[in-house]
Amino acid sequence: MMQKALILAFLLAVFPSIGFAQDDARMRGDKACRSDANRLCSKVLKQGDMVVLQCLQTNAKKISPACRKVLQEQGQL
């Protein structure tokens, strides 16, 4: 449960928007990157959103195409 909360917090920080667009981006990001964050960044999930983002960026060649697309669309990759 704690990991899910940390991933959600990460995605909230990664996808700044307004209103419904924010909710949509958050849901897309969560769906696209959750498994990558768990698989590649499990050791840093408790260290904060920016550390998880940095981990995903460091492992950019290993993340799924869906996660890569979402991060690129948000200017995070």
N, C-alpha and C positions, 0 to 999 in steps of 0.2 A: 504494500500500500504506500509506503514511504517513497519507493522508487517512482511510482505513478505520479505522486504529488510533485516530486522534484522534476520529472520530465514535463509535466504540465506547466510548472513555473518556468522552466527553461523555454518552452515554446511560447509562453506569454511574453517573455523578454525578447525573443528572436523575431516575433511577428507583430511589431507595433502598428496598429491601425486604429480606426475609429468604428464604434458601433458594431453592426452586423458584419462588416468586412473583417473586423478583428476576430470575431467568433469563427467566421469561415476560414480565415488564415490559420487560426489556432487549431481547428479541427483537421485541416489539411496537413499541417505540420506534424501534429501528433500522430496522425495515421501514417504519414510518409516516413517519419524519422524515429518513431518509438523503438522499433526492433533494432535499428542501427545503434541508437544510443545504448540500449541494453547490451547489445553484442560487443560493441567496440569501446564503450566508455563506462562500463559497469563500475570500475574502480574509482571513478571520479564523480559519480552521480550525486554524492552527498557534499560535493565541494562547491556547488553553486552553478547557476545557469551559464555564466560566461566560461567556466572551466569545461562544461559539457560542450558548449559551442566550439571552443578551441579544440577539444578532442575530435569532434566531428570534422572540423576543418583540417586538422592534422591527418586524419584518416580519410580524406576526401576521395582518394582512389579506391577505397574499400566500401564506401557507402552505396546504398541502393540508388538506382537511377531516379526513383521517385523522390527520395530525400534530397538528392543532388539538385533536382529541378526546383523543389520548393526553396531550398537555401539560396540558389542562384536568383530566383525571382525576388527574394527578399534582400538581395545584396549582401548575403552573409557568406557567400562562397565565390 
